Amino acid sequence: MMMHQSPFVQVSDLGRDFDLSAPLLSRLLEGVPKRSLTAASGVSFSIERGETFALVGESGSGKSTIGKMLVGLLEPTSGGVTIDGKDLFGTLDKASRMALRRRIQMIFQNPYASLNPRWRVGDIIAEPITAFGLAEGKGVQARVSQLLEQVGLNAKDAKKYPHEFSGGQRQRIAIARALASEPEFIVCDEPTSALDVSVQSQVLNLMRDLQRELGLAYLFISHDLSVVRYMADKIGVLYLGELVEVADRDTLFAKPRHPYTQMLIDAAPRIDAFGRTAERAKGEIPDPIDRPSGCSYHPRCPVVEDICRRTAPEAQLFADGRALVSCHRAQE
């Protein structure tokens, strides 16, 4: 009898609220209630080894908040994350927690801000190696040289400082630093959005090559659908902190079912669409402190009905390579 193997990364009903209330005394004197912002709510998805799951959505949809929770930088208000069956926020002993943290890394959006300008590149990449005790003495230097060459740089670059490199080269250094702890899961938070288009493609190709070579699982956060189409195996569409559609890449682009997904795809620039007149995206993401009633997308939706204003839709399952759609009209 075959045992069912759980996904490598499992995100279950993840939520995060931020308390924006004034101090208690001020609230009592002024008679104002507590205020909280829901950045993520009820988010569930899974990622297998060697797979890329992309989170897409406009700015303010909660993508980066979820990414930070998946690497342990933020604690969730509700729900949980397991990596290879181990609870990321559970009661692990210090050694087990350290071992789990070593397997998770993050590549940040801006390589200009994510590298310490006062450190030499060799020291930046060596820090995770020494912190996790992966090598000692000359072994550290040899590993740094190997990592620099693995990301398309020269071993001699270890002696330089970050300001001596271009944006694309700095992001390669950031990738080398992420690989230094020998991770199995990497959260990529808009890793190419600060780079020129020609450099973007080089960095994305490098990330795909490394994924194949090392069997890495990626959570890829982006607002750029052309990048997502190139990188992702599965895609989750996020709106106001909630997943409104989850599907494999080809299904999502061929037949988007949620009106928000359709709007994102229609608004994305396309090489083959010279002269087309795409309908402009209506409105902006509403204030997450003062969320709309019913379906949170209804103020912007072109196919809104009365039920959308009153009742939040249940997630519907489909059998066409799509995991779920949260829309009252998804079957149409």
C-alpha positions as CSV (number, residue, x, y, z in Angstrom):
1,M,0.0,0.0,0.0
2,M,1.5,3.4,-1.1
3,M,1.8,6.1,1.5
4,H,0.4,9.5,0.5
5,Q,3.2,12.0,0.7
6,S,2.3,15.5,1.8
7,P,3.5,18.5,-0.2
8,F,6.9,19.9,0.5
9,V,5.5,23.3,1.5
10,Q,1.9,23.4,2.8
11,V,0.2,26.7,3.6
12,S,-3.1,26.2,5.5
13,D,-5.7,28.9,6.2
14,L,-2.9,31.5,6.7
15,G,-3.9,34.9,8.0
16,R,-2.2,38.0,9.3
17,D,-3.8,41.1,11.0
18,F,-1.9,44.3,12.0
19,D,-3.2,46.3,14.9
20,L,-3.4,49.9,13.9
21,S,-5.2,51.1,17.1
22,A,-4.2,54.3,19.0
23,P,-2.8,53.7,22.5
24,L,-5.4,52.5,25.0
25,L,-5.6,55.8,26.9
26,S,-6.2,57.8,23.7
27,R,-8.9,55.4,22.7
28,L,-10.6,55.7,26.1
29,L,-10.4,59.5,26.1
30,E,-11.6,59.9,22.5
31,G,-14.0,57.0,22.5
32,V,-12.6,55.4,19.4
33,P,-12.6,51.6,18.7
34,K,-9.7,49.4,18.0
35,R,-8.6,49.3,14.3
36,S,-6.9,46.4,12.6
37,L,-5.8,45.8,9.0
38,T,-6.2,42.3,7.5
39,A,-3.3,41.8,5.2
40,A,-4.0,38.1,4.5
41,S,-7.0,35.9,5.3
42,G,-7.6,32.1,4.8
43,V,-4.8,31.6,2.3
44,S,-4.1,27.9,1.5
45,F,-1.8,26.4,-1.2
46,S,0.9,23.9,-1.6
47,I,4.3,23.7,-3.4
48,E,6.1,20.5,-4.4
49,R,9.9,20.0,-4.6
50,G,11.2,21.5,-7.8
51,E,8.0,23.5,-8.4
52,T,7.3,27.2,-8.7
53,F,4.1,28.6,-7.2
54,A,3.5,32.2,-8.1
55,L,1.4,34.8,-6.2
56,V,0.1,37.6,-8.4
57,G,-1.9,40.7,-7.6
58,E,-1.7,44.5,-7.5
59,S,0.3,46.4,-5.0
60,G,-1.4,46.2,-1.6
61,S,-2.9,42.7,-2.2
62,G,-0.8,41.1,0.6
63,K,1.8,39.2,-1.5
64,S,4.9,40.3,0.4
65,T,3.2,39.7,3.8
66,I,2.6,36.1,2.9
67,G,6.2,35.8,1.6
68,K,7.5,37.1,4.9
69,M,5.4,34.6,6.9
70,L,6.7,31.7,4.8
71,V,10.3,32.5,5.7
72,G,9.4,33.1,9.4
73,L,10.0,36.9,9.3
74,L,6.4,37.5,10.4
75,E,4.2,35.3,12.6
76,P,0.7,34.5,11.3
77,T,-2.4,35.6,13.3
78,S,-4.1,32.4,12.1
79,G,-3.3,29.2,10.2
80,G,0.1,27.6,9.7
81,V,3.0,26.7,7.4
82,T,4.7,23.3,7.2
83,I,8.0,22.7,5.4
84,D,8.6,19.0,4.7
85,G,6.0,18.1,7.4
86,K,7.6,20.3,10.1
87,D,5.6,23.2,11.6
88,L,7.5,26.4,10.9
89,F,5.8,28.1,13.9
90,G,5.5,25.1,16.1
91,T,7.3,24.3,19.3
92,L,10.6,23.0,17.9
93,D,13.8,22.8,19.9
94,K,16.6,25.2,19.1
95,A,18.6,22.8,16.9
96,S,15.5,21.6,14.9
97,R,14.4,25.2,14.4
98,M,17.9,26.2,13.2
99,A,18.0,23.2,10.8
100,L,14.5,24.1,9.4
101,R,15.5,27.8,8.9
102,R,18.6,26.8,7.0
103,R,16.3,25.1,4.4
104,I,14.4,28.3,3.7
105,Q,15.8,31.5,2.1
106,M,14.5,34.7,0.5
107,I,15.6,36.8,-2.5
108,F,14.4,40.4,-2.0
109,Q,13.1,42.9,-4.5
110,N,15.9,45.5,-4.4
111,P,19.5,44.3,-4.7
112,Y,20.6,47.8,-3.9
113,A,19.0,47.6,-0.4
114,S,19.4,43.9,0.5
115,L,23.2,43.8,0.4
116,N,25.3,45.4,3.2
117,P,27.3,48.2,1.4
118,R,30.1,48.0,4.0
119,W,30.8,44.3,3.5
120,R,32.9,42.7,0.8
121,V,30.9,40.3,-1.4
122,G,32.8,37.4,-0.1
123,D,31.8,38.2,3.5
124,I,28.2,38.7,2.5
125,I,28.0,35.2,0.9
126,A,30.1,33.6,3.6
127,E,27.8,34.7,6.5
128,P,25.1,32.0,6.1
129,I,27.9,29.3,5.6
130,T,29.5,30.2,8.9
131,A,26.2,30.9,10.7
132,F,24.9,27.4,9.9
133,G,28.4,25.7,10.4
134,L,28.4,24.4,6.8
135,A,32.2,24.9,6.3
136,E,35.3,26.1,8.2
137,G,38.5,27.8,7.4
138,K,39.6,27.6,3.7
139,G,36.4,25.6,3.0
140,V,34.3,28.7,3.4
141,Q,36.4,30.6,0.8
142,A,36.2,27.7,-1.6
143,R,32.4,27.5,-1.2
144,V,32.1,31.3,-1.8
145,S,34.1,31.0,-5.0
146,Q,32.0,28.1,-6.1
147,L,28.7,30.0,-5.5
148,L,30.0,33.1,-7.3
149,E,30.8,31.0,-10.4
150,Q,27.5,29.1,-10.1
151,V,25.6,32.4,-10.5
152,G,27.7,33.6,-13.4
153,L,30.2,35.8,-11.6
154,N,34.0,35.5,-11.1
155,A,35.6,34.1,-7.9
156,K,37.8,37.2,-7.8
157,D,34.6,39.3,-7.3
158,A,34.6,38.2,-3.6
159,K,37.1,41.0,-2.8
160,K,34.8,43.7,-4.2
161,Y,32.0,45.8,-2.6
162,P,28.4,45.8,-3.7
163,H,28.6,49.3,-5.2
164,E,31.1,48.1,-7.8
165,F,28.5,45.9,-9.5
166,S,25.5,46.6,-11.8
167,G,21.9,45.9,-10.6
168,G,21.8,42.5,-12.4
169,Q,25.1,41.5,-10.9
170,R,24.0,42.5,-7.4
171,Q,20.9,40.3,-7.7
172,R,23.2,37.5,-8.7
173,I,25.2,38.1,-5.5
174,A,21.9,38.1,-3.6
175,I,21.0,34.7,-5.2
176,A,24.5,33.3,-4.3
177,R,23.9,34.4,-0.7
178,A,20.5,32.7,-0.7
179,L,22.1,29.5,-2.0
180,A,24.9,29.6,0.6
181,S,22.8,27.9,3.3
182,E,22.0,25.1,0.8
183,P,18.2,25.8,1.0
184,E,15.4,23.7,-0.5
185,F,12.7,26.4,-0.6
186,I,13.3,30.0,-1.7
187,V,10.8,32.9,-1.5
188,C,11.4,35.3,-4.4
189,D,9.8,38.6,-3.7
190,E,9.6,40.6,-7.0
191,P,13.3,39.5,-7.7
192,T,13.6,41.2,-11.1
193,S,11.2,44.2,-10.9
194,A,14.1,46.6,-10.1
195,L,16.1,45.4,-13.1
196,D,16.1,46.4,-16.8
197,V,14.1,44.1,-19.1
198,S,17.2,42.6,-20.8
199,V,18.8,41.9,-17.4
200,Q,15.5,40.5,-16.1
201,S,15.5,37.6,-18.6
202,Q,19.1,36.7,-17.7
203,V,18.3,36.5,-14.0
204,L,15.1,34.5,-14.6
205,N,17.0,32.0,-16.7
206,L,19.6,31.7,-14.0
207,M,16.9,31.0,-11.4
208,R,15.3,28.4,-13.6
209,D,18.6,26.7,-14.3
210,L,19.4,26.6,-10.5
211,Q,15.9,25.2,-9.8
212,R,16.5,22.3,-12.2
213,E,20.0,21.7,-11.0
214,L,19.2,21.8,-7.2
215,G,15.6,20.7,-7.1
216,L,14.5,24.0,-5.5
217,A,10.9,24.9,-4.6
218,Y,10.1,28.6,-5.3
219,L,7.3,30.9,-4.1
220,F,7.5,33.5,-6.8
221,I,5.9,36.9,-5.9
222,S,5.2,39.2,-8.8
223,H,2.8,41.7,-10.3
224,D,4.2,41.1,-13.8
225,L,2.2,38.4,-15.6
226,S,4.7,38.0,-18.4
227,V,7.3,37.0,-15.8
228,V,4.9,34.7,-14.0
229,R,3.9,33.0,-17.2
230,Y,7.6,32.2,-17.8
231,M,8.4,31.0,-14.3
232,A,5.4,29.5,-12.7
233,D,3.9,26.0,-12.6
234,K,0.9,27.0,-10.5
235,I,-0.5,30.5,-9.9
236,G,-2.5,32.0,-7.1
237,V,-4.3,35.2,-7.7
238,L,-4.5,37.4,-4.6
239,Y,-6.9,40.2,-4.0
240,L,-7.2,42.1,-0.7
241,G,-5.4,39.3,1.1
242,E,-7.5,36.5,-0.2
243,L,-6.9,33.9,-2.9
244,V,-9.6,34.4,-5.5
245,E,-8.3,31.9,-8.0
246,V,-5.7,29.1,-8.0
247,A,-4.8,27.2,-11.2
248,D,-1.9,25.7,-13.1
249,R,-0.3,28.2,-15.5
250,D,-1.7,27.1,-18.8
251,T,-5.3,26.8,-17.5
252,L,-5.2,30.2,-15.9
253,F,-4.0,32.0,-19.0
254,A,-6.2,30.1,-21.4
255,K,-9.4,30.3,-19.4
256,P,-9.4,32.7,-16.4
257,R,-12.6,32.3,-14.5
258,H,-12.5,35.1,-11.9
259,P,-13.2,38.6,-13.2
260,Y,-10.1,40.0,-11.4
261,T,-7.9,37.4,-13.1
262,Q,-9.4,38.4,-16.4
263,M,-8.8,42.1,-15.7
264,L,-5.1,41.4,-14.8
265,I,-4.5,39.4,-18.0
266,D,-6.3,41.9,-20.2
267,A,-4.3,44.8,-18.7
268,A,-0.9,43.1,-19.1
269,P,1.2,44.3,-22.0
270,R,1.5,41.9,-24.9
271,I,4.0,41.8,-27.8
272,D,1.3,40.5,-30.3
273,A,-1.3,43.1,-29.4
274,F,-0.3,46.3,-31.2
275,G,-3.4,48.5,-31.6
276,R,-5.6,46.5,-29.3
277,T,-7.9,48.4,-26.9
278,A,-7.9,46.7,-23.6
279,E,-10.4,47.9,-21.1
280,R,-8.6,49.9,-18.4
281,A,-8.5,48.4,-15.0
282,K,-11.3,50.1,-13.0
283,G,-10.6,51.6,-9.6
284,E,-8.0,50.5,-7.1
285,I,-7.8,48.0,-4.2
286,P,-10.0,49.3,-1.5
287,D,-8.8,50.2,2.0
288,P,-8.1,46.9,3.8
289,I,-9.2,48.5,7.1
290,D,-12.7,49.3,5.7
291,R,-13.3,46.3,3.5
292,P,-16.4,46.1,1.2
293,S,-19.3,43.9,2.2
294,G,-19.9,40.5,0.4
295,C,-17.3,39.8,-2.3
296,S,-14.4,42.2,-1.7
297,Y,-14.0,42.7,-5.5
298,H,-17.6,43.7,-6.2
299,P,-17.0,47.6,-6.3
300,R,-14.7,47.0,-9.4
301,C,-16.4,44.0,-11.0
302,P,-18.0,44.4,-14.4
303,V,-20.4,41.4,-13.9
304,V,-21.5,42.3,-10.3
305,E,-24.9,41.1,-9.1
306,D,-26.9,41.8,-5.9
307,I,-25.6,38.6,-4.2
308,C,-22.0,39.8,-4.7
309,R,-22.7,42.9,-2.6
310,R,-24.4,40.8,0.2
311,T,-22.6,37.5,0.4
312,A,-18.9,36.5,0.2
313,P,-18.5,33.7,-2.3
314,E,-17.5,30.2,-1.4
315,A,-14.4,28.8,-3.1
316,Q,-15.5,26.4,-5.9
317,L,-13.4,23.5,-7.0
318,F,-12.9,22.6,-10.6
319,A,-11.4,19.5,-12.3
320,D,-9.6,21.3,-15.2
321,G,-6.2,22.0,-13.7
322,R,-7.8,24.6,-11.5
323,A,-7.8,24.3,-7.7
324,L,-10.4,26.9,-6.8
325,V,-12.3,30.1,-7.8
326,S,-14.0,32.4,-5.3
327,C,-16.7,33.9,-7.4
328,H,-20.6,33.5,-7.5
329,R,-20.4,33.4,-11.3
330,A,-17.4,31.1,-11.7
331,Q,-19.5,28.3,-13.4
332,E,-20.6,30.6,-16.2
